[in-house]
């Protein structure tokens, strides 16, 4: 068994290589460079240091991930064959160097001795040039990984490995998903060299720069306050309302007293969605958000949790449950996403023993029935086709008729519930949300009845003067207007 030592070439100037790294490279039995396209390599040649590089793999690999894995594989295989290798990377081995990450993983699995020497990266020079203090927070990412970063990244961002125009274009498009096209970023080229260039450009011009190459990086300043939204205005108002001397009604509320308000606001949001009214939806979402902030404020006062805990919790959950976006999991389609989601939920909630656990007791009855049926279906307790579901609906309806003929109120109630449960099952097989379907039917009835009511008022006659045939005629006219 051989061994691998990893060292860094520093950020560009030969004088920035550590003495330990230089001595290791100078005396290496086998010296391998990830790439010979680095300013320090000329000095290695001048000092007659023999080396080989992996540059040929850059042309063969399908993408950078395949390239990096190929390099790590080759290093481990050669070490297993007994070679003592010194592997050298640009900058510092542990700063934005994907091959070293992969090499560490594979070396551990293969039992290959691995030593990583500390080194200086371009980041230290960038701190100095831009006057940044990393203690304030800084994120460093390879250009190929920035699509995995959260859109509300609170720190400045250094993007490395912006090798060419294609990568610069992809980087630009990823950043423009959550930053304005003209957001000012810092373009960094040949950092630490005599011809270094550090210039501020609008984001949309990133891939239009004339000197993009393997020594190109990017600094994206953090979004300044005022350029992003904040919950603070709302949470501050709620704090004032609940404080001594605030609003007596708000102070008197509890989680229990606001339950009904929360439910009503959810349904008002749903109604705004059904109406396709953007302004109303914006208003109703605000009302719903108020309820969330209200409950979070009461919890904070009681020493439970804060609104920030709510935001942090759901953010962490989203990242945790989307490993195909923020991790290394590969998925083929939305179906696999849902399978991963359910598997992660099971790990997060080990207290749920029954397949039916997790259905809120206060969920509306139709929605609860559908959720129970879906949970049972996940363990195989379900029909495979629609025909027997229709038969079950007919069977339950027949049992309801029989209960009515017996004039047994308890039995009638039970059988009526069975009919509704069977119909919810049918709605599930038909791809219909039973709760929303009934809400739509309620709204339709309200709309048509209002028309009938208006016509009766116009005629100036009381309801009692209309027989059922006349009312049915008006009703059919209302239906006609709906279908027009």
C-alpha positions in Angstrom: 0.0 0.0 0.0 1.3 3.4 -1.0 0.1 6.8 0.3 -1.1 10.2 -0.9 -0.1 13.6 0.3 -2.1 16.6 -0.9 -0.6 20.1 -1.1 -1.6 23.5 -2.5 0.0 25.7 -5.2 -1.2 28.8 -3.5 -3.3 31.6 -5.1 -0.8 32.4 -7.9 2.5 33.8 -6.8 5.3 31.3 -6.0 6.1 33.2 -2.8 2.7 32.3 -1.4 3.4 28.6 -1.3 4.1 27.3 2.2 7.6 26.1 2.9 6.1 22.7 3.9 4.2 22.4 0.6 7.3 23.4 -1.4 9.6 20.9 0.3 7.0 18.2 -0.2 6.7 18.9 -3.9 10.4 19.3 -4.4 11.2 15.8 -2.9 8.0 14.0 -4.2 8.6 10.5 -5.7 5.6 11.2 -7.9 4.2 14.7 -8.3 0.7 15.0 -9.9 -1.0 18.3 -10.5 -4.8 18.6 -11.0 -3.9 21.1 -13.7 -0.8 22.6 -15.0 -2.7 25.8 -15.9 -1.5 27.7 -12.9 0.9 30.6 -12.7 3.2 28.8 -10.2 3.8 25.9 -12.6 6.3 28.0 -14.6 8.4 28.4 -11.5 8.3 24.6 -10.9 9.6 24.1 -14.5 12.3 26.7 -14.0 13.4 24.9 -10.8 13.4 21.6 -12.8 10.7 19.9 -10.6 9.3 16.9 -12.5 5.5 16.5 -12.5 2.6 15.2 -14.5 -1.0 16.6 -14.7 -4.5 15.5 -15.2 -5.2 18.1 -17.8 -5.9 15.5 -20.5 -8.9 14.3 -18.5 -10.5 17.7 -18.9 -11.1 17.0 -22.6 -12.5 13.5 -22.0 -14.8 14.0 -19.0 -18.6 14.5 -19.6 -18.8 17.1 -16.8 -16.8 18.4 -13.9 -18.2 16.0 -11.4 -17.1 13.1 -13.6 -13.7 14.7 -14.1 -13.2 15.1 -10.3 -14.3 11.6 -9.6 -12.0 10.3 -12.3 -9.0 12.1 -10.7 -9.8 10.8 -7.2 -10.3 7.2 -8.6 -6.9 7.3 -10.3 -5.1 8.6 -7.3 -6.5 5.9 -5.0 -5.9 3.1 -7.5 -2.3 4.1 -7.9 -1.8 4.4 -4.1 -3.3 0.9 -3.7 -0.8 -0.3 -6.2 2.0 0.9 -3.9 2.9 4.4 -5.2 3.7 7.3 -2.9 2.0 10.2 -4.5 2.0 14.0 -3.9 -1.2 15.5 -5.4 -1.2 19.2 -5.9 -4.1 21.5 -6.4 -4.5 25.2 -7.1 -4.9 27.4 -4.0 -5.5 25.5 -0.7 -6.5 21.9 -0.7 -9.4 22.5 1.6 -10.9 25.6 0.1 -13.4 25.0 -2.7 -11.5 21.9 -4.0 -14.0 19.2 -5.0 -11.3 16.6 -5.9 -10.0 16.7 -2.4 -13.5 16.1 -0.9 -13.9 13.1 -3.2 -10.4 11.9 -2.5 -10.9 11.9 1.2 -14.1 9.9 0.9 -12.5 7.3 -1.4 -9.3 7.0 0.5 -11.1 6.3 3.8 -13.2 3.5 2.0 -10.1 2.0 0.4 -7.9 2.3 3.5 -5.3 4.5 1.7 -3.2 6.7 4.0 -4.0 10.4 3.2 -2.3 13.5 4.5 -3.5 17.0 3.6 -1.1 19.9 4.1 -2.5 23.4 5.0 -2.1 26.0 2.3 -3.0 29.5 1.3 -5.9 30.1 -1.0 -7.0 33.0 -3.2 -9.7 33.7 -0.5 -7.1 35.3 1.8 -6.0 37.7 -0.9 -9.6 38.5 -1.8 -10.3 39.3 1.9 -7.6 41.9 1.7 -8.4 43.3 -1.7 -12.1 43.8 -0.9 -11.7 44.7 2.7 -13.9 41.8 3.9 -13.9 40.3 7.4 -14.9 36.6 7.1 -16.0 36.6 10.7 -19.1 38.5 9.4 -20.0 35.4 7.3 -19.0 34.3 3.9 -20.1 31.4 1.7 -17.6 29.8 -0.8 -19.0 27.6 -3.5 -18.0 26.0 -6.8 -19.8 27.4 -9.8 -21.3 24.0 -10.4 -22.9 24.0 -6.9 -24.5 27.4 -6.6 -27.9 26.1 -7.8 -28.0 24.2 -4.5 -27.7 27.3 -2.3 -30.7 28.8 -0.6 -32.1 31.8 -2.4 -32.1 33.9 0.8 -28.4 33.4 1.5 -27.6 35.9 4.2 -23.8 36.1 3.6 -21.6 37.3 0.8 -20.8 34.6 -1.8 -17.5 33.7 -3.5 -18.0 31.6 -6.6 -14.9 29.7 -7.7 -14.1 27.6 -10.8 -15.7 30.0 -13.3 -13.6 28.4 -16.0 -15.2 29.6 -19.3 -18.1 31.5 -20.9 -20.5 28.6 -20.7 -20.0 28.2 -16.9 -20.1 32.0 -16.5 -23.5 32.0 -18.3 -24.9 29.2 -16.2 -23.7 31.0 -13.0 -25.3 34.2 -14.2 -28.7 32.5 -14.8 -28.6 30.7 -11.5 -27.9 34.0 -9.6 -30.5 35.9 -11.6 -33.2 33.5 -10.2 -33.1 35.6 -7.0 -31.0 38.7 -7.8 -31.9 41.6 -10.1 -30.3 41.5 -13.5 -28.3 44.6 -12.8 -27.2 43.6 -9.3 -23.6 44.6 -8.8 -21.1 41.8 -8.4 -17.3 41.8 -8.3 -15.4 40.1 -11.1 -12.0 38.7 -10.1 -9.3 37.6 -12.5 -5.7 36.6 -12.0 -5.9 37.4 -8.4 -2.5 37.8 -6.8 -0.7 38.2 -10.1 0.9 41.3 -11.6 -2.0 41.7 -14.1 -4.8 41.0 -11.6 -8.2 42.6 -12.4 -10.9 43.2 -9.8 -13.8 45.1 -11.2 -17.5 45.7 -10.4 -20.0 44.7 -13.1 -23.7 44.2 -13.4 -24.6 40.6 -13.0 -26.1 40.3 -16.5 -22.7 41.1 -18.0 -20.9 38.3 -16.3 -20.5 36.0 -19.3 -19.6 38.9 -21.6 -16.2 39.6 -20.0 -13.3 39.2 -22.5 -10.8 37.5 -20.1 -12.8 34.6 -18.6 -10.5 31.6 -17.9 -9.4 29.1 -15.2 -8.3 32.1 -13.0 -11.7 33.7 -12.9 -13.8 34.0 -9.7 -16.8 36.0 -8.6 -17.8 37.8 -5.4 -21.5 38.4 -4.8 -22.1 40.9 -2.0 -24.9 40.0 0.4 -28.3 41.5 -0.3 -28.5 44.7 1.7 -31.4 45.3 4.0 -34.2 47.0 2.1 -33.6 44.9 -1.0 -35.3 41.9 0.5 -38.5 41.5 2.4 -38.7 41.3 6.2 -41.3 40.1 8.7 -40.1 42.6 11.3 -42.7 45.3 10.5 -45.5 42.8 11.2 -43.9 41.1 14.2 -43.1 44.6 15.7 -46.8 45.6 15.3 -48.0 42.4 16.9 -45.5 42.9 19.8 -46.9 46.3 20.4 -50.5 45.1 20.2 -49.8 42.4 22.8 -47.7 44.6 25.1 -49.1 46.2 28.3 -51.1 49.2 27.2 -51.7 47.6 23.8 -55.0 46.5 22.4 -57.3 44.8 25.0 -58.7 42.4 22.5 -55.3 41.2 21.2 -54.0 40.9 24.7 -57.0 38.7 25.7 -56.5 36.1 23.0 -55.1 32.6 23.3 -54.1 29.8 20.9 -57.5 28.2 21.6 -59.6 31.4 21.1 -57.9 32.0 17.7 -58.5 28.4 16.3 -61.7 29.4 14.4 -60.0 32.6 13.0 -57.2 30.5 11.6 -59.5 28.0 9.9 -61.6 30.8 8.4 -58.6 32.6 7.0 -57.4 29.4 5.3 -60.8 29.1 3.6 -60.8 32.7 2.5 -57.4 32.1 0.9 -58.8 29.1 -0.9 -61.8 31.2 -2.1 -59.4 33.9 -3.5 -57.6 31.2 -5.4 -60.8 29.8 -6.8 -61.8 33.3 -7.9 -58.4 33.8 -9.5 -58.3 37.3 -7.9 -54.7 38.2 -7.4 -55.4 41.3 -5.3 -57.8 39.4 -3.0 -55.3 36.5 -2.7 -52.6 39.0 -1.7 -54.9 40.4 1.0 -56.0 37.0 2.3 -52.5 35.6 2.5 -51.7 38.7 4.6 -54.6 37.8 6.9 -53.4 34.2 7.2 -49.8 35.4 7.9 -51.2 37.6 10.6 -52.6 34.5 12.3 -49.3 32.8 12.1 -47.4 35.7 13.6 -50.1 36.1 16.3 -49.6 32.5 17.4 -45.8 32.7 17.3 -45.9 35.9 19.4 -48.1 34.3 22.1 -45.7 31.3 22.1 -42.7 33.6 22.5 -44.3 35.3 25.4 -44.9 32.0 27.1 -41.2 31.0 26.5 -42.0 28.4 23.9 -40.7 29.5 20.5 -40.3 32.7 18.3 -41.3 33.6 14.8 -37.7 33.1 13.9 -37.8 29.6 15.2 -40.8 29.0 12.9 -39.0 30.3 9.8 -35.8 28.4 10.7 -37.7 25.2 11.3 -39.6 25.2 8.0 -36.5 26.2 6.1 -34.4 23.4 7.6 -37.2 21.0 6.9 -37.5 22.0 3.2 -33.7 21.6 2.8 -33.7 18.2 4.6 -36.7 16.9 2.6 -35.2 18.0 -0.8 -31.9 16.1 -0.8 -32.2 15.9 -4.6 -31.8 19.7 -4.6 -29.6 20.5 -1.6 -27.7 17.1 -1.5 -26.4 14.4 -3.7 -29.5 12.3 -4.1 -30.6 11.6 -7.7 -34.3 11.3 -8.7 -35.9 10.5 -12.0 -39.3 12.1 -11.5 -41.9 13.6 -9.1 -42.9 10.1 -7.9 -39.4 9.4 -6.6 -39.4 12.9 -4.9 -42.6 11.9 -3.0 -41.1 8.5 -2.0 -38.0 10.3 -0.6 -40.3 12.8 1.2 -42.3 10.0 2.9 -39.1 8.1 3.9 -37.6 11.2 5.4 -40.8 12.0 7.3 -40.7 8.5 8.8 -37.2 9.1 10.1 -38.2 12.5 11.5 -41.4 11.2 13.3 -40.5 7.9 14.8 -43.4 8.3 17.3 -45.9 7.6 14.5 -46.5 3.9 14.7 -49.8 3.4 12.9 -50.1 3.9 9.2 -52.9 6.3 10.0 -51.0 8.5 12.4 -50.6 12.1 11.4 -54.2 13.1 10.5 -55.1 16.2 12.4 -58.3 15.7 14.5 -59.7 19.0 13.6 -59.3 18.6 9.8 -62.6 19.0 8.0 -64.4 15.7 7.7 -64.1 15.2 3.9 -60.4 16.2 3.9 -59.8 13.9 6.9 -61.5 11.0 5.1 -59.4 11.5 2.0 -56.2 11.7 4.0 -57.0 8.5 6.0 -57.7 6.7 2.7 -54.4 7.9 1.1 -52.5 6.7 4.2 -54.1 3.3 4.1 -53.4 3.1 0.3 -49.7 3.6 0.9 -49.5 0.2 2.8 -51.6 -1.5 0.1 -55.0 -1.3 1.7 -56.8 -0.1 -1.4 -58.5 -1.1 -4.6 -56.5 -1.2 -7.8 -59.2 0.1 -10.1 -62.3 2.2 -10.0 -65.1 -0.4 -10.7 -65.3 -1.8 -7.2 -65.3 1.7 -5.7 -68.5 2.4 -7.7 -69.9 -0.9 -6.4 -69.1 0.1 -2.8 -70.9 3.5 -3.3 -74.0 1.7 -4.5 -73.8 -0.8 -1.6 -73.5 1.9 1.0 -76.4 3.9 -0.6 -78.6 0.7 -0.4 -77.7 0.3 3.2 -78.7 3.9 3.9 -82.1 3.3 2.2 -82.6 0.2 4.4 -81.7 2.2 7.6 -84.2 4.9 6.6 -86.9 2.3 6.1 -86.2 1.0 9.6 -86.6 4.6 10.9 -83.5 4.0 13.2 -81.9 7.5 13.7 -78.6 6.1 14.9 -78.4 3.6 12.1 -79.3 6.3 9.5 -76.5 8.6 10.8 -74.0 5.7 10.6 -75.0 4.7 7.1 -75.1 8.3 5.9 -71.5 8.7 7.1 -70.5 5.5 5.2 -72.1 6.9 2.0 -70.0 10.1 2.3 -66.8 8.1 3.1 -67.4 5.9 0.0 -68.0 9.0 -2.1 -64.7 10.5 -0.9 -63.0 7.3 -1.9 -64.6 7.6 -5.4 -63.4 11.2 -5.6 -59.9 10.1 -4.8 -59.9 7.6 -7.7 -61.4 10.2 -10.0 -58.6 12.7 -9.1 -61.1 15.1 -7.4 -60.5 16.8 -4.1 -63.8 16.1 -2.2 -63.4 19.1 0.1 -62.9 21.6 -2.7 -65.6 19.9 -4.8 -68.1 20.4 -2.1 -67.0 24.0 -1.5 -67.5 24.7 -5.2 -71.0 23.1 -5.0 -71.8 25.3 -2.0 -70.6 28.4 -3.9 -72.6 27.3 -7.0 -75.8 26.9 -4.9 -75.3 30.3 -3.3 -74.8 31.9 -6.7 -77.9 30.3 -8.2 -80.1 30.8 -5.2 -79.1 34.5 -5.1 -80.3 34.8 -8.7 -83.6 33.3 -7.8 -83.9 35.6 -4.7 -83.1 38.7 -6.9 -85.8 37.7 -9.4 -88.4 37.4 -6.7 -87.4 40.7 -5.2 -87.7 42.4 -8.7 -91.2 40.9 -9.1 -92.3 42.3 -5.8 -94.1 39.1 -4.7 -93.5 37.2 -1.5 -91.9 33.7 -1.6 -95.1 32.0 -0.5 -96.9 33.0 -3.7 -94.4 30.8 -5.7 -95.0 27.1 -6.2 -92.1 24.7 -6.7 -92.6 24.6 -10.5 -92.2 28.4 -10.7 -89.1 28.3 -8.4 -87.6 25.5 -10.5 -88.1 27.6 -13.6 -86.1 30.4 -12.1 -83.5 28.0 -10.9 -83.0 26.6 -14.4 -82.5 30.2 -15.7 -79.8 30.6 -13.1 -78.2 27.4 -14.3 -78.4 28.7 -17.9 -76.5 31.8 -16.9 -73.8 29.6 -15.2 -73.4 27.6 -18.4 -73.5 30.6 -20.8 
